[in-house]
Amino acid sequence: MKRVLFAVLIAAACSGFPAFAQEPVIAASNAEELFTSPDPKLHANKQVAYHIIRDLLEAGHWDMADQFLSEEYVQHNPNAASGREAVVKYFTEVLKVEPKPIPEKLGMPITSVTAEGDLVVVTYPREVKDQKHPNGGYSTTWFDMWRIVDGKAVEHWDPALVGESPDLQPGE
């Protein structure tokens, strides 16, 4: 009987039933604190990621990209070509991002920041609209990962799909 019950539970878990009881992804109360480390190298790498998020992604100051992105920046997001110039063009000409004042603190909710070696991974709460879901949407996680060399990001990964540019700003 236990084997049958176990088999039924495993089959139900693997059958593709949607998980409607999931817990929401929550942002950290102090995002800036997550971009620090007692290790000087990891701290410096986290700070590069911080400035990419705050100065470039949030404030749209792509004129400052040379401070944080290498010229040969390798882009694994399928919507933007590799190279710093191509990434700047994507944000300024394709997405039409306009610069605004650089905030004192991040406005973008951050869940976690992990640094190991030359990699920094930042995760964000992401709310997805889905009319098939009982509440009209669900909570999940977005991430960006950068490889940092000599104080600049040289490579970037995220889970973007072609044509996707999610708004991770609070309240969206």
C-alpha positions in Angstrom: 0.0 0.0 0.0 2.8 2.4 0.9 4.5 1.7 -2.5 1.2 2.4 -4.4 0.7 5.7 -2.4 4.3 6.7 -3.1 4.0 5.9 -6.8 0.7 8.0 -7.0 2.4 11.0 -5.3 5.4 10.8 -7.6 3.2 10.5 -10.6 1.1 13.5 -9.5 4.3 15.6 -8.9 5.6 14.8 -12.4 2.4 15.0 -14.3 2.6 18.7 -15.0 -0.1 19.9 -12.6 0.6 23.6 -12.0 2.0 24.6 -8.6 -0.6 27.0 -7.2 0.6 27.0 -3.7 4.0 28.5 -4.4 5.4 31.1 -2.1 6.2 34.6 -3.5 9.8 35.7 -4.1 10.6 38.4 -1.6 13.1 41.3 -2.0 15.7 41.9 0.6 15.0 44.9 2.9 18.5 46.4 2.2 19.7 45.7 -1.3 22.8 47.8 -1.0 24.0 45.6 1.9 23.9 42.6 -0.5 26.5 44.2 -2.8 29.3 44.1 -0.1 31.8 41.5 1.0 34.6 41.3 3.5 36.7 39.8 0.6 38.1 42.8 -1.3 38.0 41.1 -4.7 34.4 39.9 -4.3 33.4 43.3 -2.9 34.9 45.0 -6.0 33.1 42.6 -8.3 29.8 43.1 -6.5 30.2 46.8 -6.8 30.6 46.6 -10.6 27.3 44.7 -10.7 25.7 47.3 -8.4 26.7 50.1 -10.7 25.5 48.3 -13.8 22.1 47.9 -12.2 21.8 51.3 -10.6 23.6 53.6 -13.1 23.0 51.8 -16.4 19.8 49.7 -16.0 17.9 51.9 -13.6 19.1 55.4 -14.4 19.8 54.7 -18.1 23.2 56.4 -18.1 24.5 54.3 -20.9 27.0 57.1 -21.6 28.9 55.6 -18.5 29.0 52.1 -19.9 32.7 52.2 -20.5 33.2 52.4 -16.8 31.5 49.1 -16.1 31.5 47.1 -19.4 34.5 45.9 -21.3 34.6 46.8 -25.0 34.4 43.1 -25.9 31.5 42.5 -23.6 30.0 39.0 -24.4 26.2 39.1 -24.3 24.2 35.8 -23.8 20.8 37.5 -23.9 19.3 36.7 -27.3 17.9 40.2 -27.7 21.2 42.2 -27.7 24.4 41.6 -29.7 27.8 41.2 -28.0 30.2 44.2 -27.6 29.7 47.2 -25.4 28.7 49.4 -28.3 26.0 46.9 -29.4 24.6 46.7 -25.8 24.5 50.5 -25.5 22.7 50.7 -28.9 20.2 48.1 -27.8 19.2 50.0 -24.7 19.4 53.6 -26.1 18.1 53.0 -29.7 16.0 49.8 -29.6 14.5 50.1 -26.1 14.7 54.0 -26.2 16.0 54.2 -22.6 16.4 57.9 -21.5 18.8 58.9 -18.7 17.3 60.1 -15.5 19.0 61.1 -12.2 21.1 58.3 -10.7 19.3 57.3 -7.5 21.0 57.3 -4.1 19.7 53.7 -3.6 18.4 51.0 -5.8 14.8 51.1 -6.7 14.8 47.7 -8.2 14.0 44.9 -5.7 16.9 42.5 -5.2 16.5 39.1 -3.6 20.1 38.0 -3.4 23.6 38.7 -4.6 26.2 35.9 -4.8 29.8 36.3 -5.8 32.3 33.5 -6.4 35.6 34.0 -8.2 35.0 36.3 -11.1 31.2 35.7 -11.2 28.4 37.8 -9.6 24.8 36.6 -9.7 21.9 38.9 -8.8 18.4 37.6 -8.4 15.2 39.7 -8.5 11.6 38.9 -7.7 9.5 38.8 -10.8 5.7 38.9 -11.0 4.4 37.2 -14.2 0.9 37.9 -15.4 -0.9 34.6 -16.4 -4.6 34.5 -16.7 -4.5 30.7 -16.4 -3.2 31.0 -12.9 -5.9 31.3 -10.2 -4.7 34.7 -9.1 -4.0 36.0 -12.5 -0.2 35.7 -12.1 2.6 34.2 -10.1 5.9 35.0 -8.5 9.2 33.8 -9.8 12.8 34.8 -10.0 14.8 36.6 -12.7 18.6 36.7 -12.6 21.6 38.4 -14.1 25.1 37.0 -14.0 28.2 38.8 -14.9 31.8 37.7 -15.2 34.0 40.5 -14.0 37.6 41.0 -15.0 39.8 43.9 -14.1 36.9 45.9 -12.7 34.6 45.5 -15.7 31.9 43.1 -16.8 33.2 41.0 -19.7 30.3 38.6 -20.0 26.6 38.5 -19.1 23.9 35.8 -18.8 20.2 36.0 -18.0 17.1 33.9 -18.7 15.6 36.2 -21.4 13.8 34.8 -24.3 13.7 36.4 -27.8 11.5 39.5 -27.6 11.4 39.5 -23.8 12.5 42.5 -21.8 10.7 42.2 -18.4 10.2 45.2 -16.2 11.6 44.3 -12.8 10.8 47.6 -11.2 8.7 47.6 -8.0 5.0 47.7 -8.4 5.0 46.4 -11.9 
